[in-house]
């Protein structure tokens, strides 16, 4: 199954403005979109730059692979003034 990974620049800008930690990576397949902080390719992939034919979302650069992609998102937990980062893992 073809999977496309790209960086959402609009989310990066929002995070920069308000100090947020929203996931900026989008991992797309024909069935769904997952948003994450990390994406690990389990096999070969290729990086594509097409300024003349961007994706429908507007991305000019993306990664394509036919292999599964592991996605990781981080959730901040604040406990007694100590911040920890919990990791959630899922597969595409």
N, C-alpha and C positions, 0 to 999 in steps of 0.2 A: 504494500500500500504506500503510495507516495505521500510523504510528509514534507511540509514547508515550514521553515522557521524564519521569523524576521523580528527585528527590533522595532518597537512602537515608540517613535520619537515624541509623540504627543504626551505619552505617559512619563517619559524622562523629564520633559519640561514641567509637568505638573508636580512631579516629585521634587524637582529642584526649587520650585516656587514655594511649596508648603512643607518641605522636609519629609514628605511621605516616602513610603517604601513599597509602592505598588509594583506588581510584576510587570516588566517591560518586554518580555519575550512572548511572542505568540507562536504556538505550535499548531499548525493546521493540517487536518486530513479532510477527506471528502465527507466525513461524518460529524466532525466537531472542531472547535477551537479550544485550546487550553492556554492559560496564561501562567507564566512562571518566571522565576528568578534565574534558573539554570536549566539547560537542556543538554543531555548527554546522548550523543549518537552511538548506537551499538554496532554500527557498521559504516562502510564508506558513504560519503556524501559529497556534494559539490556546492561551491559558493557561486552564485550567479549575480551579475550586475547588468541590468537592462534599463538604462535611463529612457530609452525610446519606447519600451513596452513594459511599464511597471505592473505589479499585481493589482488586482481590483481594489485593494486596500490602500494603494499608493506607494507601497514599498518598491524601491529601485534595486535593493540588494537583499538577497535571501539565501538560505541554505536549503537544498533539496536532498532527500534521501529516500530510499525504498525500504530502509531498515527501521526497526522500532526505535523510538526515542524516549528516554527516561526524562521526566520533568520533575523539577524540585521547586517548591515555593516555601518561603520563610514567613513565619508569623511571629511578631514580637509579643512577648509576654512580660509585663512589668510586675515584679513581685518585690515589695518593700524596697523601692528605689533601685532595684537591680534588674537590668533588662537582659533577657535571654532570647535566643533565636531558636525556635522549634522548626524542624524541617519536615515537610510532608512530601512524600514521593508517590508518583503515579506513572503509569506507562501509557504511551500512545501507540 
